[in-house]
C-alpha cells in the first residue's frame, strides 16, 4: 500500500515547477522537559512505530590518542543495561517482534527502534530501548571481547587495498582534524580503551539536552509526547554546551600518495574537504555532482572513464556533507597498467567541469532524473524516519522535503559553475593510489 507521503510526493512531481503551498509531511516538533528535541509525523497507515534517539557522538568526537572510544561506547550500550545482559536485551526485543539497532556515523550516533504499535509490544520494546539509553553498564568482559574482535578486524583491513587507500586519503585530506581518524580506531588505541573511557564519553555526549528524537508511525501526538519523555528521562544531565567540532582547514596545496600493493587493480581516490550540511551551495553542488560523477551512466566521469575508454567498470564522485566540511571524493579501480591514464582522464574531466560547468542539456537531464526519483525517497515510513532524523540532527528547515524539488528546479548552470569554483580547486586535491607505481608525469598532474 502506497503511503500518504509517497502519494503527496508524486503530486509534487506533477507540479515540479511550482513550490507547493502545503507540506509534504506534517512534521510536528517540540522539546521534552529535559531539553531533547522531538520530530514527529503521525501516520496510521500501518500498525508500526519507528523511533530513534541520536546524539552528537559520532567518530568525529574522538581524540587521536583515544580513537575508537566513540564507536566502542555506541557498540556496548546494548551489551548490558539496567540489570539486563546482551542476551536478555536481544530476547526481550525478539519476543515482541521488534528491531533495536544502533547508528554510528561521523557526526551522529544513537539507537533506533521499529516495533508494532499495539500497546503490549510497543511498551516492552520501548522499555528495553529506554533502559539501554539511560543505564548502559559497559560490561568489562564484553569490552575485552570486543577489543579483540575490533583489533583483528583492523589488522585484516590494513591488508586490503581499498581500506589502505581510504585510511591514507582521510589522513591527507583532514590531517589533524578528527574527521581524519578511522572510525573504529587504530590497533594501538583500541587496545588501550578502558571502561572508564566509555563511561566518560557516554556522560559527555549522550545527555538529554543533546538528544534528537525522531518518530513516525501509528501513535497520536499525546502518545508521542509520552514516548519522547520516557526515552529522554534519565539520560545524563548536560555538563556544558553541546559537543562541537573544530573547523576544517582547506588544503593549502595538493598532495599525492603512492602506496605499493600486489593487488591486481589500482585503487584511486581523489578529493578534498567539500561542504557542510547547511552550506548555501548545497543544492548547486548536489545537482552538479550528479552530472559530474554521481549519476551513474548519466555522469561525465563514468562516460569518460568507462564508456569512451574502458578504463574501469565503475568510477564515481560524491559529496558527504557533515556538520563541518565532509569529503568530496572521486573514486575508481582500474587495471594496474592503466592507472596513469585513468588518473589523467579523471583529473582532466574534473578541471573541465569546474571551469566550464555542465551544459544546459546535462542540467535538464539531471533535474528530470533527480525529481523523477524523489517519490522513492519518501515511499516508506523507514525512509521518512531517516529524513526526520537528518532534519532534526542538522537543524534543517522543517520544509526541507517540501522545498526539495523547488530547490533542485532553481539550480542553474551558472550556479553550479560558481559553486564548484568556490568549493573545489582541482590544483589542491589529495590523490591516493594503492597498487602500482605511476610515472611521475602522470602522478604529478594537477598536484
C-alpha positions in Angstrom: 0.0 0.0 0.0 1.4 3.4 -1.0 1.9 5.7 1.9 0.2 9.1 2.1 3.6 10.7 1.9 4.6 9.0 -1.3 1.3 10.0 -2.9 1.9 13.6 -2.0 5.5 13.2 -3.4 4.1 12.2 -6.7 1.6 15.1 -6.7 4.6 17.4 -6.1 6.4 15.8 -9.0 3.5 16.6 -11.3 3.8 20.3 -10.3 7.5 20.4 -10.1 8.0 23.9 -11.4 6.0 25.5 -8.6 6.7 25.2 -4.9 3.5 23.8 -3.3 1.8 25.8 -0.6 1.2 22.7 1.5 3.7 20.5 3.4 4.6 17.0 2.2 4.9 15.8 5.7 3.1 17.4 8.6 6.2 17.4 10.9 5.4 18.3 14.5 8.2 19.4 16.7 8.7 20.2 20.4 11.1 19.8 23.3 10.8 17.4 26.2 11.1 18.7 29.8 14.8 17.7 29.7 15.5 19.6 26.5 15.5 16.8 23.9 14.3 18.0 20.5 11.5 15.9 19.1 10.4 15.5 15.4 7.2 13.5 14.8 5.0 12.5 11.9 1.7 10.8 12.8 0.8 8.1 10.3 -1.8 5.4 10.9 -1.5 3.6 7.6 0.4 0.7 9.2 0.4 -0.6 12.8 4.2 0.3 13.2 6.2 2.8 15.1 9.7 3.9 14.1 11.6 5.9 16.7 15.3 6.9 17.2 17.3 8.9 19.7 20.5 10.4 18.4 23.3 12.5 19.7 26.5 14.4 18.7 28.5 11.3 19.5 29.9 10.0 16.2 33.5 9.2 15.3 34.2 12.9 14.8 34.2 13.4 18.5 37.1 11.0 19.1 40.6 12.2 20.1 43.6 10.9 18.2 45.0 9.2 21.3 41.6 7.6 22.1 40.4 6.8 18.6 37.7 4.2 18.7 36.1 5.2 22.0 33.1 6.8 20.4 32.4 3.6 18.4 33.0 1.3 21.3 30.7 3.3 23.5 27.9 3.1 21.0 28.6 -0.6 20.3 28.5 -1.6 24.0 25.4 0.3 25.1 23.2 -2.7 24.2 25.6 -5.2 25.6 24.2 -4.7 29.1 21.9 -2.2 30.8 19.9 -1.8 34.0 20.3 -5.4 35.1 19.9 -7.0 31.6 22.8 -8.6 29.8 23.1 -8.7 26.0 21.1 -11.9 25.7 18.3 -10.5 27.9 18.1 -7.4 25.6 18.0 -9.5 22.4 15.4 -11.9 23.8 13.0 -9.2 25.0 13.2 -7.4 21.7 12.7 -10.6 19.8 9.7 -11.6 22.0 7.6 -8.8 20.6 8.9 -8.9 17.0 10.7 -5.6 17.3 14.1 -4.5 15.9 16.6 -2.5 18.0 19.5 -1.1 16.1 22.3 1.3 16.6 23.5 4.1 14.4 27.1 5.2 14.2 28.4 7.8 11.7 31.0 10.6 11.6 28.7 13.2 13.3 25.9 11.3 15.0 25.3 8.2 17.0 22.4 6.6 18.8 19.7 3.9 18.7 16.6 3.2 16.7 13.6 1.0 17.2 11.0 -0.4 14.9 8.0 -2.0 16.8 4.4 -2.9 16.4 2.3 0.0 17.7 0.0 -2.3 19.8 0.3 -1.5 23.5 2.0 -4.7 24.8 4.6 -4.9 22.0 5.3 -1.2 21.9 5.6 -0.8 25.7 8.0 -3.8 26.1 10.2 -2.7 23.2 10.3 0.9 24.4 11.1 -0.2 27.9 14.2 -2.1 26.6 15.3 0.9 24.4 14.9 3.3 27.3 17.0 1.2 29.7 19.7 0.8 27.0 19.9 4.6 26.6 19.8 5.6 30.2 21.6 2.8 32.1 24.3 1.1 30.0 26.6 -1.0 32.1 29.5 -1.4 29.7 30.4 -4.9 30.9 34.1 -5.4 31.3 34.1 -8.9 29.8 32.2 -7.7 26.7 34.6 -4.8 26.3 37.6 -7.2 26.3 35.9 -9.4 23.8 35.0 -6.5 21.5 38.5 -5.1 21.7 40.0 -8.4 20.5 37.4 -8.6 17.7 37.9 -5.0 16.5 41.7 -5.3 16.6 41.6 -8.4 14.5 39.3 -6.6 12.0 41.6 -3.7 11.9 44.7 -5.9 11.2 42.8 -7.6 8.4 41.6 -4.3 7.0 45.2 -3.0 6.9 46.0 -5.6 4.3 43.2 -4.7 1.8 43.9 -2.1 -0.9 40.6 -0.3 -0.6 41.0 0.1 3.2 44.6 1.2 2.8 43.5 3.8 0.3 40.7 5.1 2.4 42.8 5.4 5.5 45.5 7.4 3.7 43.0 9.6 1.9 41.3 10.8 5.0 44.5 11.4 6.8 45.8 13.6 4.0 42.5 15.4 3.5 41.9 16.2 7.2 45.3 16.0 8.7 44.8 16.7 12.5 41.1 17.2 12.3 39.1 14.3 13.9 37.3 13.7 10.6 40.7 12.1 9.5 40.5 9.5 12.2 39.5 5.9 11.5 36.0 5.4 13.0 36.9 2.0 14.6 40.1 3.4 16.0 43.6 2.0 15.5 45.2 -1.2 16.8 47.2 0.7 19.5 44.3 3.0 20.6 41.6 0.3 20.7 43.9 -1.9 22.9 44.1 0.9 25.5 40.3 1.6 25.8 39.0 1.3 29.3 35.5 1.0 30.8 36.1 4.4 32.3 36.7 5.9 28.9 33.3 4.6 27.7 31.5 5.9 30.8 33.1 9.3 30.4 32.3 9.5 26.7 28.7 8.4 27.4 28.1 11.0 30.1 29.6 13.8 28.0 27.7 13.0 24.8 24.5 11.1 25.5 22.9 13.9 27.5 19.2 14.7 27.4 19.6 18.3 26.1 21.7 17.0 23.2 19.2 14.3 22.2 17.3 14.4 18.9 14.2 12.1 18.9 12.7 11.3 15.5 9.4 9.4 15.4 6.9 8.3 12.8 4.0 5.9 13.0 0.8 4.7 14.4 0.6 6.8 17.6 -1.2 10.0 18.5 0.5 13.3 19.4 -0.2 12.7 23.1 1.3 9.2 22.9 4.3 10.5 21.0 4.9 13.1 23.8 4.8 10.4 26.4 7.2 8.2 24.4 9.7 11.0 23.9 9.6 11.9 27.6 10.1 8.3 28.5 13.1 7.9 26.2 14.8 11.1 27.3 14.1 10.8 31.0 17.1 9.5 33.0 19.7 10.4 30.4 22.8 12.1 31.8 22.5 15.8 32.6 24.4 18.2 30.4 27.7 19.3 31.7 28.0 22.3 29.4 27.3 23.3 25.8 26.6 20.6 23.2 29.9 19.0 22.0 31.2 20.8 18.9 33.7 20.1 16.2 36.7 22.2 15.2 36.7 24.0 11.9 38.1 22.1 8.8 41.0 23.8 7.2 41.2 24.0 3.4 44.1 22.3 1.7 47.0 24.7 1.2 48.3 22.6 -1.7 47.7 19.3 -3.5 49.3 16.1 -2.3 50.0 12.7 -3.9 50.5 9.4 -2.1 51.5 6.3 -3.9 51.3 3.1 -1.9 52.6 -0.1 -3.3 50.4 -3.2 -3.2 50.2 -6.5 -5.0 46.5 -6.1 -5.8 45.6 -6.8 -9.4 43.9 -3.5 -9.7 44.9 0.0 -8.7 42.6 1.8 -6.2 42.4 5.5 -6.8 40.9 8.2 -4.6 41.0 11.9 -5.4 39.4 14.6 -3.2 39.4 17.4 -0.7 37.2 18.9 2.0 33.8 19.6 0.5 30.7 21.2 2.0 28.9 21.2 5.3 25.2 20.1 5.7 23.9 23.7 5.9 26.1 25.1 3.2 24.2 27.6 0.9 25.8 25.9 -2.1 24.3 22.5 -1.2 21.8 22.2 -4.0 24.1 23.5 -6.8 26.8 21.1 -5.6 24.3 18.2 -5.2 22.9 18.7 -8.7 26.3 19.5 -10.2 27.8 16.3 -8.7 25.0 14.2 -10.2 26.2 15.4 -13.6 29.9 15.1 -12.8 30.0 11.7 -11.2 27.0 10.9 -9.0 24.5 10.0 -11.7 25.9 6.6 -12.8 25.8 6.2 -16.6 24.5 9.8 -16.9 27.7 11.3 -15.4 30.7 12.7 -17.1 33.3 10.7 -15.2 31.8 7.3 -16.0 31.3 8.4 -19.6 34.9 9.4 -20.0 36.5 6.6 -18.0 34.3 3.6 -18.9 32.1 4.3 -21.9 34.8 6.0 -24.1 38.0 4.3 -22.9 37.1 1.1 -21.0 39.5 2.0 -18.2 37.2 1.0 -15.3 34.0 -0.8 -14.6 32.9 1.9 -12.1 34.0 5.5 -11.5 32.1 7.9 -9.4 32.2 11.1 -7.3 30.2 12.2 -4.3 29.9 14.8 -1.6 29.3 13.7 2.0 28.1 16.9 3.8 28.7 16.8 7.6 28.4 19.3 10.4 31.8 20.5 9.1 33.0 20.2 5.6 32.7 16.5 4.7 34.7 15.0 1.9 34.4 15.4 -1.8 35.6 12.2 -3.3 36.3 10.7 -6.7 36.9 7.0 -6.7 37.7 4.2 -9.2 39.5 1.0 -9.6 41.4 0.1 -12.8 44.0 -2.3 -14.1 47.5 -1.7 -12.9 48.9 -0.7 -16.3 46.0 1.7 -16.9 46.2 3.6 -13.6 48.2 6.6 -15.0 45.9 7.1 -18.0 42.8 6.7 -15.8 44.1 9.2 -13.3 44.8 11.8 -16.0 41.4 11.3 -17.6 39.6 11.9 -14.2 41.7 15.0 -13.5 41.0 16.5 -16.9 37.3 15.8 -16.6 37.2 17.5 -13.2 39.2 20.5 -14.4 36.9 20.9 -17.4 33.8 20.6 -15.3 35.0 23.2 -12.7 36.0 25.7 -15.3 33.0 25.3 -17.6 30.2 23.7 -15.6 27.6 21.5 -17.2 25.7 22.1 -20.4 22.0 23.1 -20.4 21.2 19.6 -21.8 23.1 17.9 -19.0 21.3 20.0 -16.4 17.8 19.3 -17.8 18.5 15.6 -17.8 19.9 15.6 -14.3 16.8 17.5 -13.0 14.5 15.1 -14.6 16.3 12.1 -13.0 16.6 13.6 -9.6 13.0 14.9 -9.5 11.6 11.7 -11.0 13.3 9.7 -8.3 12.1 11.9 -5.5 8.9 10.0 -4.6 11.1 6.9 -4.0 12.9 8.8 -1.3 9.8 9.0 0.8 7.8 5.9 -0.1 8.1 4.2 3.3 8.0 5.0 6.9 11.6 3.9 7.3 12.8 6.4 4.7 10.7 9.2 6.1 12.1 8.4 9.5 15.6 8.8 8.3 14.8 12.2 6.8 13.3 13.2 10.1 16.4 12.2 11.9 18.6 14.2 9.5 16.4 17.3 9.6 16.4 17.2 13.4 20.1 16.5 13.9 21.3 19.1 11.4 18.6 21.6 12.3 17.4 21.8 8.7 14.2 23.6 7.9 11.0 21.6 8.6 10.1 22.3 5.0 13.2 20.6 3.7 11.3 17.9 1.9 8.6 20.3 0.7 11.2 22.6 -0.8 13.4 19.8 -2.3 12.0 19.8 -5.8 11.8 23.5 -6.0 15.4 23.9 -4.8 16.5 21.4 -7.5 14.5 23.2 -10.1 16.1 26.6 -9.3 19.6 25.3 -9.9 21.2 26.9 -13.0 24.3 26.2 -15.0 25.8 29.4 -13.7 25.0 28.5 -10.1 26.8 25.1 -10.5 29.8 26.7 -12.1 30.1 29.3 -9.4 29.6 26.9 -6.5 32.2 24.4 -7.8 34.6 27.3 -8.4 34.2 28.3 -4.8 34.4 24.9 -3.3 36.6 22.7 -5.5 40.1 23.6 -6.7 41.5 20.9 -9.0 45.0 22.0 -8.2 44.6 21.5 -4.5 43.4 17.9 -4.3 44.6 14.8 -2.5 45.4 11.9 -4.7 45.9 8.4 -3.3 46.8 5.4 -5.5 47.2 1.9 -3.9 48.7 -0.6 -6.3 51.4 0.1 -8.9 54.0 2.8 -9.2 52.8 5.5 -11.6 55.2 7.5 -13.7 55.9 11.0 -12.4 54.5 12.7 -15.4 51.1 11.1 -14.7 51.1 11.3 -10.9 52.1 14.9 -10.7 49.3 16.2 -13.0 47.3 18.9 -11.2 49.1 18.3 -7.9 
